[in-house]
Amino acid sequence: MSTPAQESAVTRRLQSVKHIILVLSGKGGVGKSSVTAQLALSLYASSPTARVGVLDVDLTGPSIPRMFGVDDQGVHQSTSGWVPVYADGAGARLACMSVGFLLKKKGDSVVWRGPKKNGMIRQFLSDVRWGDLDYLVIDTPPGTSDEHLSLMEHLAGMHERLSAVIVTTPQAVALMDVMKCLSFTRAVNLPVLGLVENMSGYACPCCGVVHNVFSTGGGEEMAKKEEIGFLGSLPVDTELVSLLDGGPTSQTEFALLEAYKKTPSAKLFENIVTGVVEKLT
Ligand SMILES: Nc1ncnc2c1ncn2[C@@H]1O[C@H](COP(=O)(O)OP(=O)(O)OP(=O)(O)O)[C@@H](O)[C@H]1O
């Protein structure tokens, strides 16, 4: 449980954040962190003034620093709180925070019990100098665990600004696990903006044509049945993987964004972001 003082510290810090979007998945490895990264990049690119924050609360498997090419950086403590790492360098419109920035060595792991995780998440929300943000996108661990409950507890006071995107793959097992996510969002009264079906088909690196490899369309069908929006499908995209796995990039020209815009996924993600923004306004 957080104290009233801790709660108001979170509320004060996040009062200049317009929308908070939790990215959820029923199971691991479906591409939740990749979708978080793409959502943040696409929202950033949607307007020359958009300000976006990315918070990685996947404490035991943080992948946001690597995906944004900033895993060689660390956060700084200032008198007004932790200064996040800006993935766009001097642009300072894309702020990232992750436990990965706090670890002494890359590859170190965090083995914490619930209360310590809860304390870390509260600090991420109350002690980071997020500043004015249009969107704070939060990458969560797979399933519904302590981290999700902590987030919902600390963000309870800003319910009208909170929503979720659910990521799945087309396989039946992943789709079944979406139901667990939905029972969580319904139990905590968290609005779902929609479902993204990831790794649905294969984008040919030569011609960009998407071929169906596994079954596709299961996500869309489920979204219809459960009466949540379907935001779109993304193919298996080898260009995207090498980009997000690629390590440090130049932030001066925000090379990551320029390279991302050339991937087959980026074009498809524009529609997903349009759907997200429409639902938020
Ligand atoms: N559209 C895609 N095409 C090809 N590979 C992808 C795609 N999306 C994700 N991947 C790859 O799948 C792997 C898992 O992705 P990611 O880490 O985003 O999943 P996750 O759901 O966040 O996993 P976890 O929460 O279990 O850590 C990564 O190697 C990533 O590069």
The ligand as a Gaussian input file, in Angstrom:
#p B3LYP/6-31G(d) Opt

LIG

0 1
 N        7.114000      -8.157000     -35.872000
 C        8.181000      -8.882000     -35.521000
 N        8.884000      -9.546000     -36.463000
 C        9.938000     -10.308000     -36.137000
 N       10.386000     -10.481000     -34.893000
 C        9.743000      -9.836000     -33.913000
 C        8.603000      -9.011000     -34.177000
 N        8.155000      -8.510000     -32.984000
 C        8.996000      -8.993000     -32.053000
 N        9.946000      -9.776000     -32.598000
 C       11.054000     -10.476000     -31.929000
 O       10.507000     -11.390000     -30.998000
 C       11.304000     -11.417000     -29.817000
 C       10.415000     -11.058000     -28.622000
 O        9.983000      -9.703000     -28.777000
 P        9.755000      -8.770000     -27.549000
 O       10.935000      -8.762000     -26.640000
 O        9.244000      -7.495000     -28.071000
 O        8.575000      -9.598000     -26.851000
 P        7.914000      -9.442000     -25.436000
 O        6.511000      -9.882000     -25.595000
 O        8.137000      -8.075000     -24.900000
 O        8.737000     -10.475000     -24.596000
 P        8.887000     -10.615000     -23.010000
 O        7.857000      -9.745000     -22.379000
 O        8.686000     -12.070000     -22.772000
 O       10.274000     -10.141000     -22.711000
 C       12.429000     -10.400000     -30.013000
 O       13.577000     -11.071000     -30.426000
 C       11.898000      -9.502000     -31.117000
 O       12.935000      -8.941000     -31.894000

